[in-house]
Amino acid sequence: MRLNTFLKKQFADFIEVYERYLLRTSGITLTYTLFCFVAIALLVRFSDFDPTMSKKQVSMLSYFFVRYSKGDVYSIVDLSKSIFIFFVSIFSLGLTRINPKEQEKTELKVGDFFKQIFLKDIFYLIGVLALCSILDYVLFQLDNLSLLKVSDNGLDKYFHGLILLFRIYIPLVLFGLTTFKLSSNKKLTINLKKVLLLFISLWFFNEFAYELSLVIRNQIFGLILIPFSAEKQYFIESFIGITLIAFYFVGYHSAMSTSLKILDDEK
């Protein structure tokens, strides 16, 4: 399949899934987002931060797109995005299995989604989450090693950017492959082409999510938060930010599942 054909189908699916499922799954995505925020709050509670860390923690939303590990201090809150993708994977499995086409105009219920998730799914996804956590820590240590061993400033920046790219997208790719495997009865054959096209789909939506978050937080949330003190802004933005994160579930589902399905249907 040519790249332009693949991208046309993927972008068309982004639009279609939002038209069909955004409102119908709103209760489910909000529920999963609440679970996600509770898990991230626990990570924040037990996370260490380097004293020289200059990146401001504006709200819970900050942990989705910013890395807080620095120097010799690894902050487990950097796993927040992986935690989020874990819940997206559960959502994606439920949406794939529930066959929503049968009731095209009805709202999908949380209980119906939970019925589609089996113990085997949770074990697999927890295993992937554990693997992603280990890989993230290893990559952080490699980043520190590059800072110490590479004397050329340009080369050091290259390694730093490459490792950051791996830390962001390895969890997305692993969860995407696992979710597709669990939701399909067909044998999953992995090759470089599938991994690259999955990465491209994830990159497009992840960058869209990042840029949209900047606009929403700066222009809309920023306006809402003007009357409140700095102490209250953290909690208020975290609360209203639940809707923003819930909005991303459907898009990440498409990026993780549709790309592999397109290639699978090509056979």
N, C-alpha and C positions, 0 to 999 in steps of 0.2 A: 504494500500500500504506500502510495506517495504521501509525503509529509503534508502537502496542502490539502489532500483529500481527508487525511486523518484530522487535521485541525478544523476543517469545516464541520465535520461530524461532531467533534468534541465541543466546539463553541455552540453549535446548534443544541447539543444536549444540555449545556449550562443554562441556556435560555428556557428550554423545555421543562427541566426539572424544577426550576424556580416558578414557572407558571403553574405547574401541576401540583407541586408538593409544599411550597413555602407556607401557605396559610393552613393547609390540611395537616401539616406536621408541627405546627407552632407549639402546641401543648407539649409534644414529645421533646422537641429541641430545647424548650425552656427548662423542662425537667432535667434533661441530661446536662444542660449548662449549669444548673444549680449544683448537681452532683460534682461537676468538674470544678466549680469555684470552691466547694468545700474541700476537695482534695488539694487544690492549689494553696488554700489557706493553711492547710496542715504542712505543706512543703515550706511555706514562708515561715511558719512557726518554728520549724526545726532547721532552718537554713542558716548558714554562716555567710557573712558578707565581709569582703575586704574593707578595712577602715578607709582606704583611699578611693573606694568606689564612688565615682562622680555621677553615675547614671541615676537620676531621680526616679523613685518609685511613686508615680503619680496616683495609681490605683491598681486594682487587680488586673486591669487590661495591660499594664506595663509588662507583666511577666510572659505574655503571649508572644511578644515580638522583640524583646530585649534580653540579652544574656548578661548575667550578673556575676559569673565566676571571673575572678581576676587574681593575678599573681599566683600564690600558692594556695589560695582559698577557692575550693570548688563549692558553689552554691547549688544545692539540690533543687532550688526553685527553677533552675534552668530546664528542668524536666517538665515544666508546665505545658509546653506545646505538645509533648509526647502524651501527657495525660489527656489533653484535649482530643488528640487524634485517636486515642484509645476509645473514648466515648463516641467519636464520629464513626469508628469502625463498628461499634455495637449498633448504632443508629443505621448504618449502611446495610448491615446484615438483616435487620428487621424490615427495612424498607424494601429490600430485594425479595425477601421471602413472603411478605404479607400479601403480595399481588394486589396492589391498590387499584388496578384497573377495573376490578370487579365492582368497586363502589367509588366511581370517579369523582363524585361531588360531595362525598361525606368526609367529615373530619376523622382522621385516624387517631385511635385512642392509645394511650400509654400502655394499658393492659394488653392490648393486642400485640404491641411491639414486644413486650416482655415475653409473651408466649412463643415468640419466634426465636428466642435466644436460648441455646442449650449450654449445659455445663461444659461440654467439649469446646465450645466457642470461647467461653471465658478463660479456660485453661490456656488455649492457644494464644489469645490476645494478651493475657498476663505474661505469658512466656516471651512474647514479642516486646512487651513493655519492659520487662527485665533486661532483655538483650539490648534494647535501645538505651537503657540507663547505663549499662556497662560500657557500651560503645561511646556514649557521650562523655563519660569520665575519662576513658582512654584517649579520646580525641582532644579533650582539654589538656591532658598531660602532654600529648604530642605537641600541642600549641605552645606550651611552656618550654618544651625542649627546643622547638624551632627558634623561639626568642633568644635562647641561650647560645645555641650552636651556630646559627646563621648570622654571619657578620654583615653581609650585604643587605642594606636597608630595603632595597627593592625586592630582593628575593624573599626576605622575611615577610614583607607585606603580602607577597603572593601566597606563601604557605599559610599565613594567617587567614586570608580570604578563602583559600581552598578548604581549610579545616572547618571554618565557620559554615561554608556551604554544605559540607558533609554532616555537620551537627544538625543542620536544619532539615535536610532532605532525606537522609538515611532513614529516620523513623517514618517519614511519610511514605517512602517507597516500600519499606518492610510491611507496614500496616496495610498498604494497598494490595500487595501481593497476597498477604495472609487473608484479607477480607474476601478477595476474589476467589481464592482457593476454597474457603469455607462456604461461600454462597453458590458455588458452581459444582455440578456433578461431574464435570469434565476434568480430565487430567491437566494440571497446570504445567506447561512447558515454558521454562524461563530462558530467554536468550537476550542478547545485548539490545536488539531492536525493541523488544517489549519494555525493557527497563528504561531505555532512553525516551521512548514515547510516553511512558508513565511519568517519568521525571518532567518532561516538557509540560504535560497537562497539570501536574502538581505545581510546577514553577509559575505557570500563568495564573492559576487561581490564588496561589499563596501571595504572589506579588500584588494581585488585585485586592486581596483581603488586607494586606499591609497598608497599601495606599489609601484604601477606603477608610481604614481605621484612623489614619492620620487626619483625613478631612473631617470625619465625623467628630473625633475627639477635639480637634482644634476649633472648628467652626460652629458645631452644634452643642456638644457637651460643654465647651469652653464658655459659650454664651449662657447656658443654663446655670453654670457654677459661679458666675460672677457675684451673686449676692451672698455666697457662703464663705465662711472662713476656710483657711487652708486645712485645718484639722478635719472639717466636715467634708471637704471636697473628695478626699480619698474614698470615703464610704458611699457618698452619693454617686460618684462616677462609677464605682464598682457595681452599685445596684442597677443603675440605668444601663450599664455596659452589658448586663446579662442579655438584653435584647439584641445587641450588636453581635455578640459571640454566637447566640442561637441562630442568627441569620446565616452564618457561615456553614452550618452543618450540611445543608443540601448541596452547596457548591463543592465542598470537599468530598462529599459522597460521589458526585459526578466525576470529579477528577480522579478519584481512587478506583472507581469501578468501571466507568464507561470506557476509558482508554483501553483497558485490557479486554473488555467485551467486544469493542470494535475490532481489535486484532484477532480475537477468538472467532468472531463471526466471519472473518475474511477467509478462513480455511474452506 
